[in-house]
Amino acid sequence: MPSCPECENDLDVELDEVEEGDVVACEECGTEYEVVGVEPLELVRVGDELDEDDELYEEEEEEE
């Protein structure tokens, strides 16, 4: 069973039932993760991708 990278609590994820794009949440700390890979299971913290995109957008604005 996978564990939460934030608090190391076990995540209640059925590996054979999740698909890419699903969002799972840690019951202990409430952190949400998006499934970006199934075999092996890869999780990305929801919101981390947006931060990178925002930074990229800000850099483009500065170049103009």
PyMOL Python script that loads the backbone (N, CA, C, O; Angstrom):
from pymol import cmd

cmd.read_pdbstr("""\
ATOM      1  N   MET A   1       0.862  -1.180   0.000  1.00  0.00           N
ATOM      2  CA  MET A   1       0.000   0.000   0.000  1.00  0.00           C
ATOM      3  C   MET A   1       0.906   1.240   0.000  1.00  0.00           C
ATOM      4  O   MET A   1       1.840   1.328   0.796  1.00  0.00           O
ATOM      5  N   PRO A   2       0.625   2.198  -0.898  1.00  0.00           N
ATOM      6  CA  PRO A   2       1.453   3.413  -0.939  1.00  0.00           C
ATOM      7  C   PRO A   2       1.231   4.269   0.304  1.00  0.00           C
ATOM      8  O   PRO A   2       0.190   4.191   0.956  1.00  0.00           O
ATOM      9  N   SER A   3       2.227   5.081   0.612  1.00  0.00           N
ATOM     10  CA  SER A   3       2.098   5.963   1.777  1.00  0.00           C
ATOM     11  C   SER A   3       2.213   7.422   1.347  1.00  0.00           C
ATOM     12  O   SER A   3       2.800   7.735   0.311  1.00  0.00           O
ATOM     13  N   CYS A   4       1.655   8.289   2.143  1.00  0.00           N
ATOM     14  CA  CYS A   4       1.645   9.733   1.886  1.00  0.00           C
ATOM     15  C   CYS A   4       3.060  10.288   2.061  1.00  0.00           C
ATOM     16  O   CYS A   4       3.671  10.087   3.111  1.00  0.00           O
ATOM     17  N   PRO A   5       3.586  10.978   1.055  1.00  0.00           N
ATOM     18  CA  PRO A   5       4.921  11.577   1.187  1.00  0.00           C
ATOM     19  C   PRO A   5       4.993  12.657   2.275  1.00  0.00           C
ATOM     20  O   PRO A   5       6.069  12.922   2.811  1.00  0.00           O
ATOM     21  N   GLU A   6       3.866  13.275   2.601  1.00  0.00           N
ATOM     22  CA  GLU A   6       3.839  14.332   3.614  1.00  0.00           C
ATOM     23  C   GLU A   6       3.924  13.775   5.032  1.00  0.00           C
ATOM     24  O   GLU A   6       4.782  14.183   5.816  1.00  0.00           O
ATOM     25  N   CYS A   7       3.029  12.838   5.359  1.00  0.00           N
ATOM     26  CA  CYS A   7       2.943  12.367   6.745  1.00  0.00           C
ATOM     27  C   CYS A   7       3.247  10.881   6.895  1.00  0.00           C
ATOM     28  O   CYS A   7       3.237  10.360   8.011  1.00  0.00           O
ATOM     29  N   GLU A   8       3.513  10.198   5.798  1.00  0.00           N
ATOM     30  CA  GLU A   8       3.859   8.777   5.775  1.00  0.00           C
ATOM     31  C   GLU A   8       2.730   7.855   6.222  1.00  0.00           C
ATOM     32  O   GLU A   8       2.967   6.681   6.503  1.00  0.00           O
ATOM     33  N   ASN A   9       1.505   8.376   6.289  1.00  0.00           N
ATOM     34  CA  ASN A   9       0.339   7.549   6.584  1.00  0.00           C
ATOM     35  C   ASN A   9       0.001   6.724   5.339  1.00  0.00           C
ATOM     36  O   ASN A   9       0.210   7.189   4.219  1.00  0.00           O
ATOM     37  N   ASP A  10      -0.516   5.510   5.521  1.00  0.00           N
ATOM     38  CA  ASP A  10      -0.920   4.692   4.382  1.00  0.00           C
ATOM     39  C   ASP A  10      -2.073   5.359   3.649  1.00  0.00           C
ATOM     40  O   ASP A  10      -3.035   5.811   4.271  1.00  0.00           O
ATOM     41  N   LEU A  11      -1.971   5.422   2.303  1.00  0.00           N
ATOM     42  CA  LEU A  11      -3.042   5.958   1.483  1.00  0.00           C
ATOM     43  C   LEU A  11      -3.994   4.826   1.128  1.00  0.00           C
ATOM     44  O   LEU A  11      -3.558   3.733   0.767  1.00  0.00           O
ATOM     45  N   ASP A  12      -5.284   5.084   1.230  1.00  0.00           N
ATOM     46  CA  ASP A  12      -6.295   4.080   0.916  1.00  0.00           C
ATOM     47  C   ASP A  12      -6.528   4.086  -0.591  1.00  0.00           C
ATOM     48  O   ASP A  12      -7.483   4.690  -1.080  1.00  0.00           O
ATOM     49  N   VAL A  13      -5.635   3.398  -1.328  1.00  0.00           N
ATOM     50  CA  VAL A  13      -5.685   3.377  -2.785  1.00  0.00           C
ATOM     51  C   VAL A  13      -5.720   1.925  -3.246  1.00  0.00           C
ATOM     52  O   VAL A  13      -4.859   1.123  -2.884  1.00  0.00           O
ATOM     53  N   GLU A  14      -6.722   1.602  -4.045  1.00  0.00           N
ATOM     54  CA  GLU A  14      -6.793   0.271  -4.649  1.00  0.00           C
ATOM     55  C   GLU A  14      -6.013   0.339  -5.954  1.00  0.00           C
ATOM     56  O   GLU A  14      -6.494   0.914  -6.931  1.00  0.00           O
ATOM     57  N   LEU A  15      -4.820  -0.237  -5.983  1.00  0.00           N
ATOM     58  CA  LEU A  15      -3.928  -0.115  -7.126  1.00  0.00           C
ATOM     59  C   LEU A  15      -4.550  -0.609  -8.429  1.00  0.00           C
ATOM     60  O   LEU A  15      -4.229  -0.089  -9.498  1.00  0.00           O
ATOM     61  N   ASP A  16      -5.424  -1.592  -8.358  1.00  0.00           N
ATOM     62  CA  ASP A  16      -6.037  -2.117  -9.578  1.00  0.00           C
ATOM     63  C   ASP A  16      -7.275  -1.324 -10.010  1.00  0.00           C
ATOM     64  O   ASP A  16      -7.873  -1.635 -11.041  1.00  0.00           O
ATOM     65  N   GLU A  17      -7.667  -0.304  -9.235  1.00  0.00           N
ATOM     66  CA  GLU A  17      -8.863   0.477  -9.553  1.00  0.00           C
ATOM     67  C   GLU A  17      -8.569   1.933  -9.899  1.00  0.00           C
ATOM     68  O   GLU A  17      -9.472   2.638 -10.348  1.00  0.00           O
ATOM     69  N   VAL A  18      -7.342   2.408  -9.707  1.00  0.00           N
ATOM     70  CA  VAL A  18      -7.044   3.808  -9.998  1.00  0.00           C
ATOM     71  C   VAL A  18      -6.625   3.969 -11.455  1.00  0.00           C
ATOM     72  O   VAL A  18      -6.083   3.050 -12.069  1.00  0.00           O
ATOM     73  N   GLU A  19      -6.888   5.160 -11.993  1.00  0.00           N
ATOM     74  CA  GLU A  19      -6.505   5.492 -13.352  1.00  0.00           C
ATOM     75  C   GLU A  19      -5.761   6.821 -13.332  1.00  0.00           C
ATOM     76  O   GLU A  19      -5.886   7.598 -12.386  1.00  0.00           O
ATOM     77  N   GLU A  20      -4.983   7.075 -14.387  1.00  0.00           N
ATOM     78  CA  GLU A  20      -4.304   8.358 -14.490  1.00  0.00           C
ATOM     79  C   GLU A  20      -5.349   9.468 -14.467  1.00  0.00           C
ATOM     80  O   GLU A  20      -6.391   9.368 -15.115  1.00  0.00           O
ATOM     81  N   GLY A  21      -5.057  10.525 -13.716  1.00  0.00           N
ATOM     82  CA  GLY A  21      -5.978  11.647 -13.604  1.00  0.00           C
ATOM     83  C   GLY A  21      -6.839  11.609 -12.362  1.00  0.00           C
ATOM     84  O   GLY A  21      -7.420  12.626 -11.985  1.00  0.00           O
ATOM     85  N   ASP A  22      -6.936  10.443 -11.708  1.00  0.00           N
ATOM     86  CA  ASP A  22      -7.701  10.340 -10.468  1.00  0.00           C
ATOM     87  C   ASP A  22      -7.001  11.160  -9.379  1.00  0.00           C
ATOM     88  O   ASP A  22      -5.784  11.338  -9.408  1.00  0.00           O
ATOM     89  N   VAL A  23      -7.780  11.647  -8.434  1.00  0.00           N
ATOM     90  CA  VAL A  23      -7.226  12.379  -7.301  1.00  0.00           C
ATOM     91  C   VAL A  23      -7.496  11.569  -6.043  1.00  0.00           C
ATOM     92  O   VAL A  23      -8.623  11.144  -5.791  1.00  0.00           O
ATOM     93  N   VAL A  24      -6.445  11.363  -5.258  1.00  0.00           N
ATOM     94  CA  VAL A  24      -6.579  10.653  -3.988  1.00  0.00           C
ATOM     95  C   VAL A  24      -6.136  11.595  -2.875  1.00  0.00           C
ATOM     96  O   VAL A  24      -5.254  12.432  -3.068  1.00  0.00           O
ATOM     97  N   ALA A  25      -6.756  11.447  -1.711  1.00  0.00           N
ATOM     98  CA  ALA A  25      -6.439  12.311  -0.583  1.00  0.00           C
ATOM     99  C   ALA A  25      -5.996  11.470   0.605  1.00  0.00           C
ATOM    100  O   ALA A  25      -6.502  10.370   0.830  1.00  0.00           O
ATOM    101  N   CYS A  26      -5.056  11.998   1.350  1.00  0.00           N
ATOM    102  CA  CYS A  26      -4.598  11.352   2.575  1.00  0.00           C
ATOM    103  C   CYS A  26      -5.623  11.628   3.671  1.00  0.00           C
ATOM    104  O   CYS A  26      -5.975  12.779   3.929  1.00  0.00           O
ATOM    105  N   GLU A  27      -6.095  10.570   4.307  1.00  0.00           N
ATOM    106  CA  GLU A  27      -7.080  10.731   5.368  1.00  0.00           C
ATOM    107  C   GLU A  27      -6.490  11.390   6.605  1.00  0.00           C
ATOM    108  O   GLU A  27      -7.216  12.007   7.384  1.00  0.00           O
ATOM    109  N   GLU A  28      -5.182  11.267   6.792  1.00  0.00           N
ATOM    110  CA  GLU A  28      -4.523  11.807   7.985  1.00  0.00           C
ATOM    111  C   GLU A  28      -4.283  13.317   7.885  1.00  0.00           C
ATOM    112  O   GLU A  28      -4.692  14.072   8.766  1.00  0.00           O
ATOM    113  N   CYS A  29      -3.611  13.758   6.795  1.00  0.00           N
ATOM    114  CA  CYS A  29      -3.233  15.180   6.700  1.00  0.00           C
ATOM    115  C   CYS A  29      -4.061  15.957   5.679  1.00  0.00           C
ATOM    116  O   CYS A  29      -3.994  17.185   5.642  1.00  0.00           O
ATOM    117  N   GLY A  30      -4.849  15.254   4.841  1.00  0.00           N
ATOM    118  CA  GLY A  30      -5.714  15.930   3.883  1.00  0.00           C
ATOM    119  C   GLY A  30      -5.043  16.341   2.584  1.00  0.00           C
ATOM    120  O   GLY A  30      -5.690  16.943   1.727  1.00  0.00           O
ATOM    121  N   THR A  31      -3.772  16.035   2.416  1.00  0.00           N
ATOM    122  CA  THR A  31      -3.056  16.383   1.188  1.00  0.00           C
ATOM    123  C   THR A  31      -3.629  15.581   0.033  1.00  0.00           C
ATOM    124  O   THR A  31      -3.868  14.379   0.153  1.00  0.00           O
ATOM    125  N   GLU A  32      -3.851  16.270  -1.108  1.00  0.00           N
ATOM    126  CA  GLU A  32      -4.407  15.601  -2.280  1.00  0.00           C
ATOM    127  C   GLU A  32      -3.319  15.347  -3.307  1.00  0.00           C
ATOM    128  O   GLU A  32      -2.431  16.173  -3.518  1.00  0.00           O
ATOM    129  N   TYR A  33      -3.410  14.184  -3.943  1.00  0.00           N
ATOM    130  CA  TYR A  33      -2.446  13.791  -4.969  1.00  0.00           C
ATOM    131  C   TYR A  33      -3.176  13.362  -6.225  1.00  0.00           C
ATOM    132  O   TYR A  33      -4.217  12.708  -6.158  1.00  0.00           O
ATOM    133  N   GLU A  34      -2.622  13.736  -7.384  1.00  0.00           N
ATOM    134  CA  GLU A  34      -3.153  13.278  -8.652  1.00  0.00           C
ATOM    135  C   GLU A  34      -2.336  12.079  -9.107  1.00  0.00           C
ATOM    136  O   GLU A  34      -1.110  12.074  -8.996  1.00  0.00           O
ATOM    137  N   VAL A  35      -3.017  11.073  -9.615  1.00  0.00           N
ATOM    138  CA  VAL A  35      -2.345   9.885 -10.142  1.00  0.00           C
ATOM    139  C   VAL A  35      -1.829  10.241 -11.535  1.00  0.00           C
ATOM    140  O   VAL A  35      -2.621  10.530 -12.432  1.00  0.00           O
ATOM    141  N   VAL A  36      -0.500  10.221 -11.723  1.00  0.00           N
ATOM    142  CA  VAL A  36       0.093  10.533 -13.025  1.00  0.00           C
ATOM    143  C   VAL A  36       0.686   9.291 -13.690  1.00  0.00           C
ATOM    144  O   VAL A  36       1.093   9.337 -14.851  1.00  0.00           O
ATOM    145  N   GLY A  37       0.731   8.204 -12.965  1.00  0.00           N
ATOM    146  CA  GLY A  37       1.207   6.932 -13.509  1.00  0.00           C
ATOM    147  C   GLY A  37       0.599   5.798 -12.713  1.00  0.00           C
ATOM    148  O   GLY A  37       0.382   5.917 -11.507  1.00  0.00           O
ATOM    149  N   VAL A  38       0.321   4.682 -13.403  1.00  0.00           N
ATOM    150  CA  VAL A  38      -0.347   3.584 -12.727  1.00  0.00           C
ATOM    151  C   VAL A  38       0.606   2.427 -12.433  1.00  0.00           C
ATOM    152  O   VAL A  38       0.552   1.853 -11.346  1.00  0.00           O
ATOM    153  N   GLU A  39       1.462   2.081 -13.364  1.00  0.00           N
ATOM    154  CA  GLU A  39       2.413   0.981 -13.154  1.00  0.00           C
ATOM    155  C   GLU A  39       3.821   1.453 -13.415  1.00  0.00           C
ATOM    156  O   GLU A  39       4.205   1.501 -14.584  1.00  0.00           O
ATOM    157  N   PRO A  40       4.603   1.794 -12.459  1.00  0.00           N
ATOM    158  CA  PRO A  40       4.274   1.830 -11.026  1.00  0.00           C
ATOM    159  C   PRO A  40       3.443   3.064 -10.697  1.00  0.00           C
ATOM    160  O   PRO A  40       3.393   4.017 -11.474  1.00  0.00           O
ATOM    161  N   LEU A  41       2.800   3.037  -9.552  1.00  0.00           N
ATOM    162  CA  LEU A  41       1.965   4.147  -9.114  1.00  0.00           C
ATOM    163  C   LEU A  41       2.825   5.393  -8.914  1.00  0.00           C
ATOM    164  O   LEU A  41       3.816   5.365  -8.184  1.00  0.00           O
ATOM    165  N   GLU A  42       2.434   6.487  -9.571  1.00  0.00           N
ATOM    166  CA  GLU A  42       3.129   7.764  -9.417  1.00  0.00           C
ATOM    167  C   GLU A  42       2.114   8.818  -9.028  1.00  0.00           C
ATOM    168  O   GLU A  42       1.079   8.971  -9.677  1.00  0.00           O
ATOM    169  N   LEU A  43       2.418   9.542  -7.964  1.00  0.00           N
ATOM    170  CA  LEU A  43       1.519  10.576  -7.471  1.00  0.00           C
ATOM    171  C   LEU A  43       2.215  11.937  -7.507  1.00  0.00           C
ATOM    172  O   LEU A  43       3.410  12.041  -7.232  1.00  0.00           O
ATOM    173  N   VAL A  44       1.453  12.977  -7.851  1.00  0.00           N
ATOM    174  CA  VAL A  44       1.958  14.346  -7.808  1.00  0.00           C
ATOM    175  C   VAL A  44       1.007  15.135  -6.926  1.00  0.00           C
ATOM    176  O   VAL A  44      -0.212  15.044  -7.074  1.00  0.00           O
ATOM    177  N   ARG A  45       1.556  15.893  -6.028  1.00  0.00           N
ATOM    178  CA  ARG A  45       0.737  16.685  -5.123  1.00  0.00           C
ATOM    179  C   ARG A  45      -0.082  17.694  -5.922  1.00  0.00           C
ATOM    180  O   ARG A  45       0.465  18.417  -6.755  1.00  0.00           O
ATOM    181  N   VAL A  46      -1.369  17.744  -5.676  1.00  0.00           N
ATOM    182  CA  VAL A  46      -2.249  18.679  -6.379  1.00  0.00           C
ATOM    183  C   VAL A  46      -1.823  20.092  -6.017  1.00  0.00           C
ATOM    184  O   VAL A  46      -1.685  20.421  -4.839  1.00  0.00           O
ATOM    185  N   GLY A  47      -1.616  20.920  -7.021  1.00  0.00           N
ATOM    186  CA  GLY A  47      -1.197  22.295  -6.806  1.00  0.00           C
ATOM    187  C   GLY A  47       0.253  22.513  -7.175  1.00  0.00           C
ATOM    188  O   GLY A  47       0.620  23.625  -7.557  1.00  0.00           O
ATOM    189  N   ASP A  48       1.101  21.483  -7.076  1.00  0.00           N
ATOM    190  CA  ASP A  48       2.512  21.636  -7.423  1.00  0.00           C
ATOM    191  C   ASP A  48       2.685  21.979  -8.895  1.00  0.00           C
ATOM    192  O   ASP A  48       3.527  22.812  -9.232  1.00  0.00           O
ATOM    193  N   GLU A  49       1.913  21.362  -9.779  1.00  0.00           N
ATOM    194  CA  GLU A  49       2.020  21.634 -11.207  1.00  0.00           C
ATOM    195  C   GLU A  49       1.631  23.073 -11.510  1.00  0.00           C
ATOM    196  O   GLU A  49       2.246  23.722 -12.355  1.00  0.00           O
ATOM    197  N   LEU A  50       0.617  23.566 -10.823  1.00  0.00           N
ATOM    198  CA  LEU A  50       0.161  24.928 -11.069  1.00  0.00           C
ATOM    199  C   LEU A  50       1.232  25.938 -10.700  1.00  0.00           C
ATOM    200  O   LEU A  50       1.403  26.942 -11.392  1.00  0.00           O
ATOM    201  N   ASP A  51       1.951  25.686  -9.622  1.00  0.00           N
ATOM    202  CA  ASP A  51       3.014  26.593  -9.210  1.00  0.00           C
ATOM    203  C   ASP A  51       4.074  26.712 -10.303  1.00  0.00           C
ATOM    204  O   ASP A  51       4.532  27.814 -10.605  1.00  0.00           O
ATOM    205  N   GLU A  52       4.463  25.592 -10.893  1.00  0.00           N
ATOM    206  CA  GLU A  52       5.468  25.614 -11.950  1.00  0.00           C
ATOM    207  C   GLU A  52       4.958  26.382 -13.160  1.00  0.00           C
ATOM    208  O   GLU A  52       5.705  27.158 -13.755  1.00  0.00           O
ATOM    209  N   ASP A  53       3.691  26.178 -13.536  1.00  0.00           N
ATOM    210  CA  ASP A  53       3.115  26.874 -14.676  1.00  0.00           C
ATOM    211  C   ASP A  53       3.042  28.370 -14.408  1.00  0.00           C
ATOM    212  O   ASP A  53       3.328  29.175 -15.294  1.00  0.00           O
ATOM    213  N   ASP A  54       2.660  28.747 -13.190  1.00  0.00           N
ATOM    214  CA  ASP A  54       2.591  30.164 -12.847  1.00  0.00           C
ATOM    215  C   ASP A  54       3.956  30.816 -12.970  1.00  0.00           C
ATOM    216  O   ASP A  54       4.070  31.922 -13.498  1.00  0.00           O
ATOM    217  N   GLU A  55       5.002  30.137 -12.483  1.00  0.00           N
ATOM    218  CA  GLU A  55       6.357  30.683 -12.568  1.00  0.00           C
ATOM    219  C   GLU A  55       6.773  30.839 -14.014  1.00  0.00           C
ATOM    220  O   GLU A  55       7.388  31.841 -14.377  1.00  0.00           O
ATOM    221  N   LEU A  56       6.447  29.863 -14.848  1.00  0.00           N
ATOM    222  CA  LEU A  56       6.793  29.912 -16.257  1.00  0.00           C
ATOM    223  C   LEU A  56       6.086  31.094 -16.917  1.00  0.00           C
ATOM    224  O   LEU A  56       6.692  31.809 -17.715  1.00  0.00           O
ATOM    225  N   TYR A  57       4.822  31.303 -16.594  1.00  0.00           N
ATOM    226  CA  TYR A  57       4.045  32.406 -17.161  1.00  0.00           C
ATOM    227  C   TYR A  57       4.642  33.751 -16.743  1.00  0.00           C
ATOM    228  O   TYR A  57       4.732  34.671 -17.557  1.00  0.00           O
ATOM    229  N   GLU A  58       5.047  33.866 -15.485  1.00  0.00           N
ATOM    230  CA  GLU A  58       5.642  35.108 -14.995  1.00  0.00           C
ATOM    231  C   GLU A  58       6.957  35.401 -15.712  1.00  0.00           C
ATOM    232  O   GLU A  58       7.239  36.556 -16.030  1.00  0.00           O
ATOM    233  N   GLU A  59       7.771  34.365 -15.975  1.00  0.00           N
ATOM    234  CA  GLU A  59       9.046  34.558 -16.671  1.00  0.00           C
ATOM    235  C   GLU A  59       8.801  35.049 -18.094  1.00  0.00           C
ATOM    236  O   GLU A  59       9.539  35.905 -18.582  1.00  0.00           O
ATOM    237  N   GLU A  60       7.776  34.521 -18.768  1.00  0.00           N
ATOM    238  CA  GLU A  60       7.464  34.950 -20.131  1.00  0.00           C
ATOM    239  C   GLU A  60       7.045  36.413 -20.151  1.00  0.00           C
ATOM    240  O   GLU A  60       7.419  37.154 -21.061  1.00  0.00           O
ATOM    241  N   GLU A  61       6.275  36.832 -19.159  1.00  0.00           N
ATOM    242  CA  GLU A  61       5.834  38.224 -19.095  1.00  0.00           C
ATOM    243  C   GLU A  61       7.032  39.161 -18.914  1.00  0.00           C
ATOM    244  O   GLU A  61       7.068  40.239 -19.508  1.00  0.00           O
ATOM    245  N   GLU A  62       8.004  38.759 -18.104  1.00  0.00           N
ATOM    246  CA  GLU A  62       9.169  39.594 -17.848  1.00  0.00           C
ATOM    247  C   GLU A  62      10.021  39.766 -19.103  1.00  0.00           C
ATOM    248  O   GLU A  62      10.654  40.808 -19.272  1.00  0.00           O
ATOM    249  N   GLU A  63      10.050  38.764 -19.987  1.00  0.00           N
ATOM    250  CA  GLU A  63      10.866  38.828 -21.179  1.00  0.00           C
ATOM    251  C   GLU A  63      10.309  39.803 -22.205  1.00  0.00           C
ATOM    252  O   GLU A  63      11.069  40.331 -23.017  1.00  0.00           O
ATOM    253  N   GLU A  64       9.011  40.056 -22.193  1.00  0.00           N
ATOM    254  CA  GLU A  64       8.375  40.920 -23.186  1.00  0.00           C
ATOM    255  C   GLU A  64       8.724  42.374 -22.989  1.00  0.00           C
ATOM    256  O   GLU A  64       8.265  43.228 -23.748  1.00  0.00           O
TER     257      GLU A  64
END
""", "prot")
cmd.dss("prot")
cmd.show_as("cartoon", "prot")
cmd.util.cbc("prot")
cmd.orient("prot")
